Amino acid sequence: MLKKLLLLAATTLLLSSCLADKKGPKVVILKHPDTLDFQNCEVKGEWPDDEAFAANEKCVQALEKQGYTVWGSR
């Protein structure tokens, strides 16, 4: 019984690590140097795909054109 529980726990950890997203940050925080205003660009969706990350990158680029700089990401 204990072996089955350990196997189940190991399988769960393995699968969750495989599903973890490795494409980049899900939130990019940008700050405007003059107004000190902060804006967030977030990857939408529980299971984001390439399209969601591309939309996030477009958001970042649009804000950078307005003078914002990347302040952080997570």
N, C-alpha and C positions, 0 to 999 in steps of 0.2 A: 504494500500500500504506500509506504514511504517513497519507494522508488518511482511509483507512478506519479506521485505528487511532485517530486523533484523533476521528473521528465516533463511534466506539464508546465512547471515554472520555467524551466530552461527553454522550452519551446516558445512560451509566451514572450520571454525576453528577446529571444532571437527574432521572432516575427516582428515585434514592435521596433526593434532596431533596424530591421530591413525596411520598414514602412516609414521610418523617420526621414524627413525631408532634408536633403543635402544640397539643394540647389541655390541656397543663399538665405539671407535674412528675411524673415516674414514681415518685419517692420523696419522702415528706414525713417529716422527722425532728421528733419532739416530745420535749419535756423537761418533767419534773415539777419545779416550783420547790422543793418541800419535800424530796423524796427524791432529787433529782438523777438520777432514772432516765430513760433514753432509750428511746423506742419508735419503730419505723419503720412507716409505712403505705406499701405498695408496690403499684403497678399490676402486675397479673399478666398474663402472656402475652407472646409474642413480637410479636404484632400486636394490641395492645389496642384495644378498641372503646369506645363510649360507656358500655356497661355496666361495663367494667373501671374506668373513671375514676370512675363513680358509686359503685362499691363502695369505691374508695380514699377518696373524699370522706366516705362514711359511717364509715369507719375513723377518719379524722381527727376527725370530729364526736363519735364515741363517746369517743375519748381526751380531747378537750377537755372533755367533761362530767365526766370523772374528774379534772380539774384540770391536765392537760397543756397546754402552749403550744407553738405551732409554733416550732421552733428553726432550721430550715433546710429547704431542698428542693433537689433536683437532678433 
